[in-house]
Amino acid sequence: MGKRSAPRYPEDENKGGGCCCCLLGCCCFLFLILLSLVGTMAYLYYTYKPKPPSYSVNNMAVSKFEFSSSDLTLYTKLVASVRAENPNEMIGIKYADGSRTVVSYRGTTLCSGKLPTFVQGPKNITVMEIAMEGRHGFGDGLQKALEESENEGNVPLDIYVSVPVYLIFNDETSPGIRVNVHAALVIDSISPKKKPTIKSATYQGNVEAADG
């Protein structure tokens, strides 16, 4: 008597096809979402023609610059006037909480602060007064280098600004982004006895996704 073959069930043969159909449906759905997002971004770009804001340091005022030889620390207190220009005709900019500004000399932090929170309207120029303060370790060698820079009238400073912002299109607000700006300045003096003059300035910036 011959061996019987195992029974076959038609429904088992269709399982692979069902998975493929399901996967294809998910891919189509994701593609439609992506296409919709691309279409929305294209619409916003061609409708509002977004332009990046620009920033520059107008002037600085130093009220404290005291070196303590006992613990080799430097206490600095200054105010920087930063000019922010929004060139967009239909886009507002919301400057949110969580910003940070840092002033450093040759890689050593002098002081830090933060930007005010506010909404900047389209085609608007706003000058922000940013107060910064700090007490940081400052070695004797770095102090001598700073004194030489002061005597030569060429004090190099780096100002770093990082701020979370939101773009406002009519009544709609975009997801948050973070704007980072680096200003490399050369001023003639950082003494509280003399108002600093900005002799040269170069700016670099970039945008990244907001934290969280």
Order of alpha helices (4+ residues) and beta strands (2+ residues): alpha-alpha-beta-beta-beta-beta-beta-beta-beta-alpha-beta-beta-beta-beta
